[in-house]
Amino acid sequence: MCSIACARGLNTLGLASEIAKIYFVKGPVHILSRPRTQGLRYSYLRSLHNRCKSSTVLLSGSHSQDGGDDNGDNVFEVTREVPFTRANGDKFDKNVKILLIEKSSKLKFLISKEAPLLHHAQAGAVVDVRNGATQMGSSSGEHGAQEIHLQPYEDVEYIEETKDSIREKTQLVGALPPGALDWKPQRIDLKKLGSYYAGLSKSRLTGLVVITAVAGYAMAPGPFDPTTLMLCTLGTGLTSSAANAINQFFEVPFDSQMDRTKNRVLVRGLVTPLHGICFAATCGTAGMAMLYFGANGLAASLGALNLLLYTSVYTPLKRMSIINTWVGSVVGAIPPLIGWASCTGGLEAGGWIMASILFAWQFPHFNALSWNLRSDYSRAGYRMMSVTNPGLCRRVALRYSIAMIGICTLAPMIDVTTWTFAVDSLPLNGYLSYLAWRFYEDADSKSSRKLFLFTLIHLPAVMMLMIISKKHYSKKNKLDTENTPSETSNTTDLVPVGICS
Amino acid sequence: MLSLYKRNCSLMLERCCMEFLPVCGCSSVSGSSTEPSERPNMLPKQGKQKRREVDHKEALIDPQEVKCDCIGPADRHSNLRITQFYIPPSETPLQRQYREARTETQGWNQSFWSDHNANFKRMKEEFIQVRLKEKYGDNIKERKTLSADDMSEFYKRFLDDNKDLHKQYNREWYKKNANNVLLAARVWFQQRVNTRR
């Protein structure tokens, strides 16, 4: 026989016993909305040993519903709002939300030696476990399970908690430890495999990487070829997925420590490490092959370099040295170069401009993000700038934000974009610098969050502005080769339109 | 899922009967709350050393029954998710080696992180106490908290103090992790070959 008491969507659930563990879930979900126990998750646990710090309450006006027929699946627990009175007679105008377990469902067996009604201080919920009402209905089911039914609710007793009187203890007999229901067989669920793979490849990050690569391709002055662009996009995406999967494979115990990462696929064991590695190997090979055959050797080797840099330099470096952020920025700066190289087959100045925008962007972005995670990083052993050198962290973010203005002005100077880019990117970069300066001055979580959120808008916006103010070499080409209608001149015109639409 | 649900129930009952029967037996309330020494077997989770161990008894699922490894919730001390390994009836030596390697890695990880996290918590508490005293003196009437700036000093110190420990741990973890995945691949190949025959 065992008892397990759990509540979801209630403020709390109180119950006292020597061995009972009491746990409750904070959350907006009402218990009746999902009565099945298998859906429960315990995000917050608390055990009360020996003594429940309770202020007892007297419930009034609660009447039981008829239990209904015993058709197995019903869960006989009701959450209800009841007016309550304190033991000392004080009335409260607020109703209290209680969880009544009137009859055990298959997974909730409740027995108690007493008939107490305990109310955790400031709690919104009460669990009633009563012995007097307990009957042992030994209906041995098909699995030999013994069902114990609690009788429908009749009246409510209360016990007074005074210092002198020795309160008899409730005992929840055979309580299950918390989390007992959270064990899951580690079997691959094919239906969810897609979402697991999305998790392994950190789909949002990969999406951003792909966007920068496409932007790199769009900016390049070469001929536009849809197949190349497709293969370049896919190849970059797959390479990035591989890198992320390998990164997660290496970081399982570290990811487990941090709230931000503790729900990753490999941490939760939804996919085995070998599976993750196989996924990474497949993606990596396919991605590289696409870059090589779809684009060119340069793009493929940039992809390979980035994969290597991310997985075997950046990932271990995060736990070794503060320079990891700079290495990470290099990793972030390479994707537009891949796009550029896919288009032109070389690395011209324009590509480097894009790469340096990406490089500079990482600092306000990541430093602001890591600012609020200092506690986690410290515990998990990540040597991040925000922890080891907070001052430098803020300085660097500010420095590179201002540098961004310089880079965006440099772009038209070396003939990558028109001067409109320098002008219309100015407000964006100006605001970025302003937020970075606020972050530098205030150094609080609010300013860092603001800066982080803005960087998320800033990057796509700058990329977009850059593409629409791209220098159209096609016009020059036309002048050069006046009467020969070259294909390239027509197609390059399409690039910005194709991207922007 | 429903079948699993039912099986869980029966299993749960069995286990609870086994483990908590002594409690059921003498659960008459005699006000004997302060005599844990008399019935030490009734308080299975309160021993301090016991806490740190990987406790498999919590699960309702038996890996032997579902015929695959089972993974639990995040441990509250180490934050790691504990896996219970399935032992197939005809376990090959390689499979055994793989399972033992994983068990060993898990135990090692568990002990490292639960110690480390406990250490973090303790040091943080100490730091806060000391810092509060420095700031406000002994007469702290209302609850005061430290600013994020103050705390960042602790985070930095803790990280620096544990630098070598982490270095060691990282190296060891990379080794173990790689070894485990190689073993997993070998086991997989072996199974493939066996099913072909």
Interface residues (C-beta under 8 A of the other chain):
Chain A: M1 C2 E18 I19 K21 R36 T37 Q38 Y42 L45 H49 N50 R51 K106 L107 K113 E114 E142 H143 G144 A145 Q146 I166 E168 K169 T170 Q171 V173 G174 A175 L176 P177 G179 A180 L181 D182 W183 K184 P185 Q186 R187 F249 F250 V252 P253 S256 Q257 K262 V267 R268 G269 T272 P273 L274 I277 P316 R319 M320 R374 S375 Y377 S378 R379 G381 R383 V387 T388 N389 P390 A443 D444 S445
Chain B: M1 L4 Y5 K6 R7 N8 C9 S10 M12 L13 R15 C16 C17 E19 F20 L21 V23 C24 S27 S28 V29 G31 S33 M42 L43 K45 Q46 D55 K57 E58 A59 L60 I61 P63 V66 C68 D69 C70 I71 G72 P73 A74 R76 S78 N79 L80 R81 T83 Q84 N109 W113 H116 N117 F120 A148 D149 M151 S152 F154 Y155 K156 F158 L159 D160 N162 K163 H166 K167 Y169 N170 W173 Y174 N177 N180 V181 A184 A185 W188
